[in-house]
Amino acid sequence: MLTSRVISPSFLPLPPTASTSSSSFSSLRTILSPFLAKTQLSYTRTSRMALSLTARAAANKLENADELIDSVETFIFDCDGVIWKGDKLIEGVPETLDMLRSKGKRLVFVTNNSTKSRKQYGKKFETLGLSVNEEEIFASSFAAAAYLQSIDFPKDKKVYVIGEDGILKELELAGFQYLGGPTDGDKKIELKPGFLMEHDHNVGAVVVGFDRYFNYYKIQYGTLCIRENPGCLFIATNRDAVTHLTDAQEWAGGGSMVGAIRGSTQKEPLVVGKPSTFMMDYLSNKFGISKSQICMVGDRLDTDILFGQNGGCKTLLVLSGVTSLETLQSPDNSIQPDFYTSKIADFLSLKAATV
């Protein structure tokens, strides 16, 4: 059974800028004011989403790319499994993005991968030969910092990070104190009679993302903060089961780290990445476009496609990443996009076929 997250209601994140200075966070209160009373998040199983997900017809195979392209103003793309796999660009991506830009379409790139900041992702796009502005990129590392900013997280409190450099950089830009991250990757616990592990009682939030340096020290430290520090928040950048570290196979995703902390604390996290509508609300507000004029393109049903559906957008599933056609068409799958196709480069071939 696929698991699902519900964000109720919507949240508007901080507007990105080409600058990576802390001033990018300064106008958050003004931007968020209509939405600040609406930041309650909850996690639930698919079986409890009957009220928010109505029955959908089976997805249609994309046959006429021009018709879909002409029907929207903005395309939001997931990155892993859609634009690249690991550090390898998926075939036909540059030409497809160039074609969409030539038609005047707005392109936005949203990723649940929290290992990089917006600036770092900008460099990855550049390395792969893609011209993408920083203000077009939204990562869950940014969403975690923006969420803390939106709730007026006290600046005298600290954030313990189970994750990588992207989260640290975004927290720093937001002006938050933090500890943990990759530097705790080498720390070990020497278990012996009477040993008591100390922790910082001034930690007010634990942020958990994908972490290649995950270890028992981090599990215990995060657990102590959440269980023993009054009001300590448990925030997850995402709960993705797998990710694409290389193009050769799937690797355990951020959900495995989140699951360990959930198991030890017996608490559900506040999930700020997809399928929450944080970034969707921002895009709609910033660009002044109706969500019906947005198409979400992704390779995951329970994150990307739900992200689009929760936001009231058109949705296109590509089979170049996590989801197979067999999974999509399985009777056990209740999440159906509007369309599906093999990869985004089909925009080019299907366009030609309809001329």
NORJOQUI-V729486 format. One record per pair of residues at least 24 apart in sequence whose C-alpha atoms are under 8 Angstrom apart, sorted by sequence separation. I is the first residue (numbers start at 1). GAP is how many residues later the second one is. D is the distance in Angstrom with one decimal. If there is no record, write none. Layout:
# NORJOQUI-V729486
((I/GAP/D) (I/GAP/D))
This chain:
# NORJOQUI-V729486
((11/24/6.0) (117/24/6.3) (118/24/7.2) (201/24/7.0) (299/24/5.9) (314/24/6.4) (315/24/6.5) (316/24/5.3) (317/24/6.4) (318/24/5.1) (319/24/6.1) (10/25/7.4) (11/25/7.5) (114/25/6.2) (116/25/7.1) (117/25/6.7) (141/25/5.8) (142/25/7.1) (145/25/6.0) (149/25/7.3) (199/25/6.9) (200/25/7.4) (204/25/7.1) (316/25/7.5) (318/25/5.1) (113/26/6.5) (114/26/5.2) (115/26/7.3) (141/26/4.6) (145/26/5.3) (199/26/7.0) (203/26/7.1) (204/26/8.0) (206/26/7.2) (208/26/7.8) (318/26/6.8) (11/27/6.5) (109/27/6.1) (110/27/6.1) (111/27/6.4) (112/27/5.9) (113/27/6.3) (114/27/4.5) (186/27/7.8) (189/27/7.7) (201/27/7.9) (202/27/7.6) (204/27/6.8) (205/27/5.0) (206/27/6.0) (207/27/6.3) (208/27/6.2) (209/27/6.0) (275/27/7.3) (10/28/6.3) (11/28/5.9) (108/28/4.8) (109/28/4.9) (110/28/4.7) (111/28/4.9) (112/28/5.0) (113/28/7.5) (114/28/8.0) (142/28/5.6) (146/28/7.7) (185/28/4.7) (188/28/7.4) (189/28/6.1) (201/28/5.8) (204/28/4.4) (205/28/4.3) (206/28/5.1) (207/28/4.7) (208/28/4.8) (209/28/5.2) (275/28/4.7) (9/29/5.5) (10/29/6.9) (107/29/6.9) (108/29/6.2) (109/29/6.2) (110/29/5.8) (111/29/6.4) (112/29/8.0) (141/29/6.4) (142/29/8.0) (145/29/6.5) (182/29/8.0) (184/29/7.9) (185/29/6.3) (188/29/5.8) (203/29/7.0) (204/29/6.2) (205/29/6.0) (206/29/6.1) (207/29/5.8) (208/29/6.3) (209/29/6.7) (274/29/5.2) (275/29/6.3) (306/29/7.5) (8/30/7.1) (9/30/6.7) (75/30/7.1) (77/30/7.5) (79/30/6.6) (108/30/7.8) (185/30/6.5) (187/30/6.3) (205/30/7.2) (207/30/7.3) (274/30/6.5) (275/30/7.8) (277/30/6.4) (281/30/7.6) (305/30/7.6) (8/31/7.1) (9/31/7.0) (69/31/7.9) (73/31/7.9) (74/31/5.6) (75/31/6.3) (76/31/6.0) (77/31/6.1) (78/31/5.8) (79/31/6.7) (80/31/7.3) (182/31/6.1) (275/31/5.6) (276/31/6.2) (280/31/6.4) (305/31/7.8) (8/32/6.1) (9/32/7.8) (73/32/5.4) (74/32/4.6) (75/32/5.1) (76/32/4.7) (77/32/4.8) (78/32/5.1) (79/32/5.7) (239/32/7.6) (274/32/7.9) (275/32/3.9) (305/32/6.2) (7/33/7.2) (8/33/5.8) (72/33/8.0) (73/33/6.3) (74/33/5.9) (75/33/6.3) (76/33/5.7) (77/33/6.1) (78/33/5.5) (184/33/7.5) (185/33/7.7) (234/33/7.9) (236/33/5.8) (238/33/5.9) (274/33/5.6) (275/33/7.7) (277/33/6.9) (302/33/7.3) (7/34/4.9) (8/34/7.1) (74/34/7.6) (76/34/6.8) (184/34/6.9) (234/34/7.5) (235/34/5.2) (236/34/5.9) (237/34/5.8) (238/34/6.7) (276/34/7.7) (277/34/6.1) (301/34/6.3) (6/35/7.0) (7/35/6.0) (94/35/7.9) (234/35/5.0) (235/35/4.7) (236/35/4.8) (237/35/5.4) (238/35/5.0) (275/35/7.4) (301/35/7.7) (6/36/5.8) (7/36/7.8) (94/36/6.6) (233/36/8.0) (234/36/6.2) (235/36/6.0) (236/36/6.4) (237/36/5.1) (238/36/6.8) (301/36/7.9) (5/37/6.9) (6/37/5.7) (233/37/7.9) (235/37/7.3) (236/37/7.7) (5/38/4.8) (6/38/6.7) (180/38/7.9) (223/38/6.4) (227/38/6.4) (4/39/7.2) (5/39/5.7) (89/39/6.7) (222/39/7.2) (226/39/7.0) (4/40/6.2) (5/40/7.2) (88/40/7.7) (3/41/7.5) (4/41/5.5) (87/41/7.9) (219/41/7.1) (223/41/6.4) (3/42/5.2) (4/42/5.3) (219/42/6.2) (223/42/5.9) (2/43/7.9) (3/43/5.4) (6/43/7.9) (160/43/6.4) (210/43/6.3) (211/43/7.0) (214/43/7.4) (2/44/6.6) (158/44/6.0) (159/44/5.5) (162/44/7.4) (163/44/7.6) (210/44/4.0) (1/45/7.6) (4/45/8.0) (157/45/5.6) (158/45/4.4) (159/45/6.1) (160/45/6.3) (161/45/5.9) (162/45/6.1) (163/45/5.8) (164/45/7.4) (209/45/5.4) (210/45/7.6) (120/46/7.7) (157/46/5.8) (158/46/5.7) (159/46/4.9) (160/46/4.7) (161/46/5.0) (162/46/4.7) (163/46/4.7) (164/46/7.1) (208/46/8.0) (209/46/7.9) (211/46/7.2) (157/47/5.6) (158/47/6.9) (159/47/5.7) (160/47/6.3) (161/47/6.1) (162/47/6.2) (163/47/5.4) (164/47/5.8) (210/47/6.7) (115/48/7.0) (116/48/7.5) (117/48/7.5) (118/48/7.9) (159/48/7.0) (162/48/7.8) (163/48/4.4) (164/48/7.7) (209/48/7.0) (114/49/7.6) (115/49/5.0) (116/49/6.2) (117/49/4.2) (162/49/6.6) (163/49/7.8) (208/49/7.1) (209/49/7.1) (114/50/7.2) (115/50/5.9) (116/50/3.7) (117/50/6.7) (163/50/7.8) (208/50/6.1) (115/51/4.7) (116/51/7.1) (163/51/7.8) (114/52/5.8) (115/52/6.8) (117/52/6.3) (162/52/7.3) (114/53/6.3) (117/53/6.2) (162/56/6.6) (162/60/7.7) (160/62/7.0) (144/63/7.5) (240/63/7.8) (250/72/8.0) (242/80/8.0) (144/91/7.4) (144/92/7.8) (144/93/6.3) (115/94/7.6) (143/94/7.5) (114/95/6.0) (115/95/6.6) (113/96/7.8) (114/96/6.4) (115/96/7.6) (141/96/6.6) (113/97/7.0) (140/97/5.3) (140/98/7.3) (20/99/7.1) (36/114/6.9) (18/115/7.3) (36/115/7.5) (18/116/5.6) (17/117/7.1) (18/117/5.6) (16/118/7.7) (17/118/5.2) (32/118/7.1) (16/119/5.1) (25/121/7.8) (28/121/7.3) (29/121/6.8) (28/122/6.9) (114/123/6.7) (25/124/7.8) (113/124/7.9) (112/125/6.8) (113/125/7.9) (147/125/7.3) (112/126/6.0) (112/128/7.9) (144/128/6.1) (143/129/6.0) (144/129/8.0) (13/130/7.0) (143/130/6.7) (14/132/6.1) (140/132/6.8) (13/133/6.0) (140/133/5.1) (13/134/7.3) (139/134/7.9) (143/135/7.6) (143/136/7.8) (13/137/7.9) (113/141/8.0) (138/141/7.4) (25/148/7.6) (24/149/8.0) (25/149/5.9) (22/150/7.9) (22/151/4.6) (21/152/6.2) (22/152/5.7) (20/153/7.1) (22/153/6.9) (86/158/5.2) (87/158/7.7) (88/158/7.8) (85/159/5.6) (86/159/4.5) (87/159/6.7) (88/159/6.7) (85/160/7.1) (86/160/4.0) (87/160/7.5) (85/161/6.1) (86/161/5.3) (112/161/5.6) (85/162/4.9) (112/162/6.4) (80/163/7.3) (81/163/7.1) (80/164/6.3) (82/215/7.8) (73/216/7.9) (82/216/6.2) (81/217/7.7) (82/217/6.3) (76/218/7.2) (81/218/6.1) (74/219/6.4) (75/219/5.8) (76/219/6.2) (77/219/6.2) (78/219/6.3) (79/219/7.9) (72/220/7.4) (73/220/5.3) (74/220/4.8) (75/220/5.0) (76/220/4.8) (77/220/4.9) (78/220/5.1) (72/221/4.2) (73/221/6.1) (74/221/6.4) (75/221/6.0) (76/221/6.0) (77/221/6.1) (78/221/7.5) (71/222/6.9) (72/222/5.5) (75/222/7.1) (72/223/6.6) (43/225/6.8) (43/226/7.5) (78/226/7.0) (43/227/7.4) (42/228/6.6) (43/228/7.7) (41/229/5.9) (42/229/7.9) (41/230/7.2) (82/236/7.0) (85/236/7.7) (82/238/6.3) (81/239/5.7) (82/239/6.4) (81/240/3.9) (80/241/7.3) (81/241/6.7) (96/248/6.9) (96/249/5.6) (95/250/7.6) (93/251/6.8) (96/251/6.7) (92/252/7.6) (93/252/6.0) (96/252/6.5) (92/253/4.9) (91/254/7.2) (52/258/8.0) (82/261/7.1) (82/262/7.2) (12/265/7.9) (13/265/5.7) (5/266/7.6) (10/266/7.7) (11/266/6.3) (12/266/5.1) (13/266/5.9) (10/267/5.6) (11/267/4.4) (12/267/6.4) (15/267/7.1) (7/268/7.8) (10/268/6.2) (11/268/7.6) (12/268/7.6) (13/268/7.5) (14/268/7.3) (6/269/7.4) (7/269/5.2) (12/269/5.0) (13/269/5.5) (5/270/6.5) (6/270/6.7) (7/270/6.8) (11/270/6.2) (12/270/4.7) (4/271/8.0) (5/271/7.2) (10/271/6.7) (11/271/7.7) (15/271/7.5) (58/271/7.8) (59/277/5.4) (62/277/5.5) (56/278/7.9) (58/278/5.9) (59/278/5.4) (60/278/6.2) (61/278/5.4) (62/278/5.7) (55/279/7.9) (56/279/7.7) (57/279/7.0) (58/279/7.8) (59/279/5.2) (60/279/4.7) (61/279/5.0) (62/279/5.7) (56/280/6.3) (59/280/5.2) (60/280/6.3) (61/280/6.1) (59/281/6.6) (65/281/7.8) (66/281/7.7) (65/282/5.3) (65/283/7.9) (66/284/7.9) (65/285/5.6) (66/285/5.7) (64/286/6.1) (65/286/5.3) (63/287/6.5) (64/287/6.6) (66/288/7.8) (64/290/6.4) (4/298/6.0) (3/299/6.8) (4/299/7.8) (2/300/6.8) (1/331/7.1) (2/331/7.5) (1/332/7.8))
